[in-house]
Amino acid sequence: MTEFTLPHQHGEKNIQSIRSELAQTTGFEETSAIFKQLSDPTRLQIFWILCHHEECVINIAALLDMSSPAVSHHLRSLHESGLIASRRDGKEVYYRVSDTEGCDLIHKTVEQIMEIACPKRKVDYSGSAEDVIQKIHDHMTQHLSDRITIEDLSRQFLMNPTTLKKVFKEVYGTSLALHMKQHRMEKAAELLVRTDLSISQIALAVGYESQSRFTAAFKDAFDTLPTAYRKKMQDKRK
């Protein structure tokens, strides 16, 4: 067998090995097909989502503000290429990135190229669902003035809304809405006593744009109006 040589010699080494690898065209074709799949930005977004959390079509569609049929089209292509796997639970089908070294490498490479932080490093998704719920709780209590929806939390923490509500109730013994209402009312009571903020300002500080709704919620929690509560507590301090 004649040894292969390049037309121009520049001191290259391992030319025979490189030539041999180039002859194995199947591997290059398969890899090219994978890159072709991920050349579509939407498909790359779906792949990236599924690198961090198993999800259903409806939730992926919500995250990307797309229709479910459009998402299903991309999922089929990714599934056929072996980049993602699926499982059925009753009528629902869940998708995740395939557990392969190649997919893990692509995941890391995408984030390095884009210079974005992996949610697994920003939030410890490798921990239990309870760990994520604790982080959601901490986030909510630190942003009492914001009206954050379950959908917002689902997108930010990559947790299915149904699972989020279920696990939150298991951990804290009540719904997220009722639990955060309690935190808001406790914060409002503190502001009424320790500051000279107006009732409307305090309402905004704990996430109520409507002063009347805040007043009703406060009365429901403390069985008294905010103004009466402030006066009562101030009298006690005299």
C-alpha positions in Angstrom: 0.0 0.0 0.0 1.5 3.3 -1.1 2.0 5.8 1.7 0.0 9.0 1.3 1.9 12.2 1.1 0.7 15.8 0.8 1.6 17.8 -2.3 3.3 20.4 -0.2 5.4 19.3 2.7 5.3 21.6 5.8 6.5 19.2 8.4 3.0 17.8 9.2 2.9 14.8 11.5 0.3 12.0 11.7 -0.9 12.5 8.2 -1.5 8.8 7.7 -3.7 8.7 10.8 -5.7 11.8 9.7 -6.1 10.3 6.3 -7.4 7.1 7.8 -9.9 8.9 10.0 -11.2 10.9 7.0 -11.9 7.7 5.2 -14.4 6.8 7.9 -17.2 9.0 6.4 -20.1 7.5 8.4 -19.0 9.3 11.6 -18.7 12.6 9.9 -22.1 12.2 8.3 -23.7 11.4 11.6 -22.0 14.3 13.4 -22.9 16.6 10.5 -26.6 15.6 10.9 -26.5 16.4 14.6 -25.0 19.9 13.9 -27.7 20.3 11.2 -30.4 19.6 13.8 -29.0 22.2 16.2 -28.4 24.8 13.5 -32.1 25.8 14.0 -32.1 28.3 16.9 -35.5 27.1 18.2 -34.4 23.5 18.2 -31.2 24.5 20.0 -33.3 26.3 22.6 -35.4 23.2 23.1 -32.3 21.0 23.4 -30.9 23.5 26.0 -34.2 23.4 28.1 -34.2 19.6 28.1 -30.5 19.6 29.2 -31.8 20.9 32.6 -35.2 19.5 33.1 -37.5 16.8 31.8 -40.6 18.6 30.3 -43.8 18.0 28.4 -44.8 19.6 25.1 -47.2 22.1 26.7 -44.6 23.5 29.1 -41.9 23.8 26.4 -44.4 25.6 24.3 -45.1 28.0 27.2 -41.4 28.6 27.8 -40.9 29.5 24.1 -44.2 31.2 23.5 -45.0 28.8 20.7 -47.8 26.5 19.7 -47.7 22.8 20.9 -47.8 21.5 17.3 -44.7 23.6 16.3 -42.8 22.3 19.4 -43.9 18.7 18.6 -42.4 19.1 15.1 -39.0 20.1 16.6 -39.2 17.4 19.2 -39.7 14.7 16.5 -36.6 15.8 14.7 -34.5 15.9 17.9 -35.8 12.5 18.9 -35.1 10.9 15.5 -31.5 12.2 15.7 -31.0 10.6 19.1 -30.4 13.9 20.9 -33.5 13.5 23.1 -35.3 10.7 24.7 -39.0 10.4 25.8 -41.2 8.5 28.2 -44.9 8.2 28.6 -46.8 8.7 31.8 -50.5 8.0 31.2 -51.5 10.4 28.4 -48.6 12.7 28.9 -45.2 12.4 27.1 -42.1 13.8 28.8 -38.9 14.6 27.0 -35.3 15.0 28.2 -31.8 15.1 26.6 -30.3 11.7 25.9 -28.0 10.5 28.6 -24.8 10.3 26.5 -21.4 11.7 26.6 -22.0 13.4 23.3 -25.1 15.2 24.5 -23.3 16.3 27.7 -20.4 17.6 25.6 -22.8 19.5 23.3 -24.6 21.0 26.3 -21.3 22.3 27.8 -20.0 23.5 24.4 -23.2 25.5 23.7 -23.0 27.3 27.1 -19.3 28.0 26.6 -19.9 29.5 23.2 -22.9 31.6 24.3 -21.1 32.6 27.5 -24.3 31.9 29.5 -24.5 30.4 33.0 -26.0 27.0 33.3 -29.1 26.9 35.5 -27.7 23.8 37.2 -24.9 26.0 38.5 -27.1 29.0 39.3 -29.7 26.9 41.0 -28.9 23.4 42.3 -31.3 21.4 40.1 -29.2 18.3 40.9 -30.7 18.4 44.3 -34.2 17.3 45.3 -37.4 19.0 44.3 -37.6 20.1 47.9 -34.3 22.0 47.5 -35.6 23.8 44.5 -38.8 24.7 46.3 -36.7 26.2 49.2 -34.9 28.4 46.6 -38.3 29.4 45.1 -39.5 30.3 48.7 -36.4 32.4 49.3 -36.8 34.1 46.0 -40.4 35.0 46.7 -39.8 36.3 50.2 -37.0 38.5 48.9 -39.3 40.0 46.2 -42.5 40.6 48.2 -43.3 43.8 46.2 -43.4 41.8 42.9 -46.4 39.9 41.7 -44.8 36.7 40.6 -47.0 34.0 39.0 -46.7 30.2 39.1 -45.9 30.4 35.3 -43.0 32.9 36.0 -41.6 30.6 38.6 -42.0 27.6 36.4 -40.0 29.3 33.6 -37.3 30.6 36.0 -36.7 27.5 38.0 -37.6 25.0 35.2 -40.1 23.1 37.2 -43.5 21.9 36.0 -46.2 24.2 37.4 -48.2 21.2 38.8 -45.1 19.7 40.4 -44.2 23.1 41.8 -47.6 23.6 43.5 -47.7 20.0 44.8 -44.2 20.0 46.3 -44.6 23.5 47.8 -47.7 22.4 49.7 -45.9 19.2 50.8 -43.0 21.3 52.2 -44.9 24.2 53.7 -48.3 22.7 54.5 -50.2 25.2 52.5 -50.5 26.6 49.0 -47.9 29.0 47.6 -50.5 31.8 47.4 -51.6 31.5 51.0 -48.1 31.1 52.3 -46.9 34.2 50.5 -50.0 36.2 51.6 -49.0 35.5 55.2 -45.4 36.7 54.5 -46.8 39.9 52.9 -49.1 40.6 55.8 -46.3 40.0 58.3 -44.1 42.4 56.4 -46.9 45.0 56.1 -47.5 44.8 59.9 -43.7 45.4 60.4 -43.7 48.4 58.1 -46.8 49.9 59.8 -45.0 49.8 63.2 -41.4 50.7 62.2 -42.0 53.2 59.4 -44.0 56.3 58.6 -44.9 55.0 55.1 -48.5 55.7 54.0 -50.9 52.8 53.6 -50.7 53.0 49.9 -46.9 52.9 50.0 -46.9 49.8 52.3 -49.5 48.2 50.0 -47.1 48.6 47.0 -44.1 47.4 49.1 -45.9 44.0 49.7 -47.2 43.5 46.2 -50.6 45.2 46.2 -51.3 47.8 43.5 -54.8 48.3 45.0 -54.9 49.9 48.5 -58.4 48.6 49.0 -57.4 45.0 48.2 -54.5 45.3 50.6 -56.7 46.7 53.3 -59.1 43.9 52.9 -56.3 41.3 53.0 -54.8 42.9 56.1 -58.1 43.0 57.9 -58.7 39.3 57.0 -55.2 38.4 58.5 -55.3 40.6 61.6 -59.0 41.2 62.1 -58.4 45.0 62.1 -57.7 47.7 59.6 -54.1 48.8 58.9 -54.6 52.3 60.4 -56.2 50.9 63.5 -53.3 48.3 63.8 -50.7 51.1 63.5 -52.4 53.3 66.1 -52.8 50.3 68.5 -49.1 49.3 68.2 -48.0 53.0 68.6 -50.1 53.4 71.7 -48.4 50.3 73.2 -45.0 51.7 72.6 -45.8 55.0 74.5 
